[in-house]
Amino acid sequence: MERGGSVYILTNKNKTTLYVGVTSDLSSRIRQHLNKEFPHSFSARYNLTHLIYMEHFSSIEEAIEREKKIKSKTRVNKEKLITKHNPNWNDLANDVLNW
């Protein structure tokens, strides 16, 4: 059985830094970011705790390909992607944690 995957984007409260990630378990991964389980990670150092974008795929391989595509884009293009799906850049973390 193939396991799905998700691509997500985190930011900080001032929306100055973006982090693009991929995971096979989005709620667990978001919990790790919020709890700063990896204190020396990029997301912990920059206090990236606001989930502002997510996209789900039927396979982790598809999610990884999408992550690579998003990461290769400029900040402006990432902002356009986020705004298209989440115009107010609302924090979606609680929605994911309540799944």
C-alpha positions, 0 to 999 in steps of 0.5 A: 500500500502506497502512503500519501504525502503533503507539501506545506509552507510555514512562516513566522508571525511577521511573514518574513521567512518561508519554509517549504517542507514535505511529509507523509504525516502532516499533523505529526510534522506540524506538531514537531514544528510547533513544539520545536522538537528539533531546536537547531532546525531552520524552522525552530531558529526562525520561529516558523510556527504558522502553517499557511499552505498545504497540498496533499498527494496520493503518494509521497513521491508526488509530494516530493516532486511538488516540494522541489518545484515549489522550492525552486520558485522565487519568493514572489511566486511562492507568495502568489501560490499561498495567496491563491489558496489562502488569501489572508495567510491564515494559520491553518495549523489548528485545522490540521492538528484537529484532524 
